[in-house]
Amino acid sequence: MTDYDFSAARVPLHVVIFTGGDFPHPELTCRYWKRRAVDYVIAADSGFDTAQKYIEYFSRGDAIDFSPDVILGDFDSIANKNALLSYGSIVETFDSAKDFTDTELAFFRAYELATEQGREPFITLVGGSGGRIDHTLLLYDSFASACHAHVWLTPQQAVYFLAAGKTARVTGLATRDVLSVARTTESRRSGALFSHGLRWEHFRSSGMRSISNCISNECDKREFDGRGEATVYAGAALCKAEKIAVPQDAHGTHAVSLTAHDAPFLLIVPLNAEVSIN
C-alpha cells in the first residue's frame, strides 16, 4: 500500500468506519458526535449491520446521517446480504482470499479519499472489539501503521491516538473513572509522557505506560480550584510548565492532560469522557 504524508496543515476529513464485532450502543456515543461533524461513512462487512442501528437511532432526534457512502468487504459475516441490493454501486465486493481484513480495506479507502480531496484524514472506528482475537490484535497493531484510526469507540471505552508532540485534555472524568495509557506496537520503550491531574504520574518505563489510573485526590482539592486552573506540561523540547484553563461541569467532574514526546501513545478513557487533542 501507499505511505501517506499529511505533514502539512490541511482541513480535516472526518471518516466514520463501522466494522464488525462488539460496538457501543448509539445512545452512549451522543456526546462524541456533538463535537464532530461526520463527512463520510464507510461500512466494512458486518459493520453494515452496525451502521443500520446507528442510522435508526440517530434519525429519531439528533438527525446525524450515518448512511454509508461506501460499503465494502467480502461479506462473509453480514446478517442479510439481500439488504445490500438497494445500495447499488456503492457496494464493493472483495474476494475472501485476501491478506487484509475488511477494516484495513476501509482504512486504506479513507486515506485515499482524504488524499484525493487534499484533506487531513480523521478516522473514527466504531466496533471491532470482541470476536476473533487475531482481528483485535490487528486493530491494536494498526495504530503503528500509516493508516490507522484516530479514535476507536468500543462498547465501554474509547481509544484515542496521541501523536508525538500533541497534548490531550480529558474532561468529564468522575472520581470513579479510570484512564489508561498504552504504547503502540512500534516500540515498548520509546517516548516520554508528561501529565497533570492523575493519581499516578510516574509512568512505567516499558510496555503499558499506565493501567487503571484515576484523578488525583490532591488535584481535586488543590489544583482544580475556583479559577479552574491546572499545571500542564507542554512544548516539544523543554516541557515548560504553563497554566491553562481546565473546565469543570455542573457535576463536579475534572480534567487531566497528557503530552506525548518522541513517540505516539494510546489514551484509553471511558466512552463518555470528552477528549481534545492539540
N, C-alpha and C positions, 0 to 999 in steps of 0.2 A: 504494500500500500504506500501511498504518498505521505511524506512527512509534511506537516503543515506549520507554517511560520506566521504567527499572528502577533509579532512583537510590536508592530505599530499600533497606535491607538485607533480603534475603529468602533463604529456603532455596534452594540451587541445584537445578536440574533438569538432570541430565546427559543430553543427547540425542546419540546417535551417528547420524551420517548417512553411509551408504555411497553413493558415487557412482561413475560410470563412470571409465574411464581407468586409468592405472597406479596400483597400490596397494602398500603394504608387505606382505611375506609375514607371515601371522599370527604366526609364532614370533618375529619381530623386534619385536612390539608387546607382548609379555607383561609387561615391566616397567611399561609405561604403564598397563595395565588394573589392575594390582595396587593402584594408588593411587587408582583412580577407579571407583566402582561405576556400572554402567550402569542408567539409569532408563527409557529409551525408545529405540527404534530405528526409524529411517526409512530405507528403501531407495529411492533415486532412480534409476529406469530400470535401466540395466545395473549399477547399484550393487547390485541384487538378486543378480546373479551373484557379486559380491564378498562380499556378506553370506553366501551359501551356503558359501563357502570358510572364512570365519571361524566359522560355525556348526559345520562339520565339524571344524575343528582344535580349537576350544576345548571341544567336547563330550567330548574324549578324557580330559582330566585336570583342566584348570583350571576346568571347569564354569562358564564365563561364557555367559550366554544372549544370543545375538545375533539371536534370532528377530525378524523385523520386526513392529512394531506398525502400521506404515503402509507401503504400497508405492505409489509414485506416479510419474507421468511419462507421456510419450506412447509409451514402449516401442518406440521405433524402433531401439534398439540392443541389446535384451536377447537373450541367446543362445537361450532357449527359452520362448516366450510361454505354451506349454501348462503350464509349471511353475507359472504364476500361478493356475491354475484351483482349486487346493486351498486358496488363501488367501481366497477369497470376498470378504466385504465390506470387508476392509482394503485392497483394491486400488482405487486411484483413477486413472482414465484421463483424460488431458488431450489436447486436440487438438494436433497437431504445429505448427499455425499459431498460434504464440504468441510474444510478445516477452519471454519469461522462459525460462531454462534449467530443466531438472528439478531441478538442485541449488538454484537460487534458490527454487523452489517448496517444496523441503524446508526451507530456512532459514525461509521465511515460516511454514510449519506448526509448526516447532519453537518459534518465538517466540509464536505464537498459543497453543500448548499451555501454555507457561510462564505466559502472561497469564491463561489460564483457571484455572490452579491457584494463582495468586498467588505464583509462584516465580521465581527468577532463572535465566534460561537460561544453560547452559554447553554449548556445542556442540563435539563432536569430529567433524571431517570426515575420512573415510577414503577415499583415492583422489583422482582428479581431475587428476593430472598427466599429461603426455604428450598425445598425440592432437591435437585441434584447438587451435590457438594462440589463437583468439578465446575459447574456453571457459577456457583457462588464464589469459588476461589478465583475464577477467571475475572469476575467483576471487580474483585479486590485488586487483582493484578493489573487491571486495565487503567487504574489511576497512575501507573508508572509509564503508560504508553502515550503516544502522540494524540490519540483520540480517546477521550475519556469524558465521563460525566463531571459536572461541576457540583451538582447536588444529587444525592441518591436518597429518595424517600422510601423507607421501609415501613412495615406495619406500625412500629412504635418509635422509631428513631430516624434521624436524618444524618447523612454523612456529607460534610462539606469539604471540598478540595481547597486547601490553603496553600497557595503557591509561595515560593520563597520571596521574601521582601514584602509580603502582604500582612495586614493586620485584620483579624476577625474580632468583631464586637458582638457579644451574645447577650441579648436582653430577654426578659420574660422568664428568668430562672427562679424557681422557688427553692427554698432551703432543702427540700427533699429530692430535688432533681440531681441527676448525675451527668457528668460530662467526661468523655474520654478522648485521648489523642493517640492516633496510630501513625506509623510511618507508611509510606508507600513501599512496594517491594523493590524499589530501586536500590535501597540500602537499609541496613539495620542500625547504622551508627552515625550517618552524616547529618549535618544541620544542627541548628540551635533554635531553641524555642523560649520565648520570653512571655510571661503572663502577669496579669494582675487580677485579684479578686477570687482566686482559687484557694482552697484549704491547703493543698499541697502544691507548691510551686518549685519544688526541686524534682525535675523530671528524670526518668530512667535514662541511662547512657546508651542503651541499645534496645532494639525491639520496640514494643509498645511504649510510648512515652508516658502515658498516664492512664490508669484504669479507675473508673468509678470515682472521679474527682467530684468536688462539690463546692459550693460557695463558702468562702472563708467566714467563720463566725466573727472574727476580728474585723473583717472588711464590712460586715453587716453593721457593726456598731460604730466603727471609727471612720472608714474611708467613704462610705456612701452616706454622707451627711445631708443636711437640708439643701446644700448647694448642688448636690448631685455630681460631685467630682471624684475622680479616682486617678491614680497614677498609672500610666501606660508606657511600656517600653516601645519605642518606635525608632525608625531610621535604619538604613541598611548597614551602616558601618559602626557607629559609636553607641547606638542604642541609648540615646539620651532620654531621661525621664521627662515627660511633659504632662500637663494637665489637659484632660478633655472632659466634656460633659457626658455623664452617664445617666441615662433616663431611668426613672422608677415609675411603675404604673400604679394604679389605684389599689392593687392587691399587695403592694409592698415587695414585688419581685425586684431582682437586682441584675446587674450586668457584670460580665467578666470580659477580658480581652486577651488575645494571644497573637503574637507576632512571630512569623517564621523567617529564619535566616539561613541562607545557603542550601536549603533543601525544602521540598514541599512536605506537608503533613496532612493528615485526615482528621477533621474535627467531628466528633460523634456526639450529638446532642438530642434531647427529647424532641419529638416531632413538632411540638407546639412552641418551641423556642424560636426567637427571631434572630437571624444572623445577618450581619452586613460585613462585607469584605472590601477593604480599600488598600 
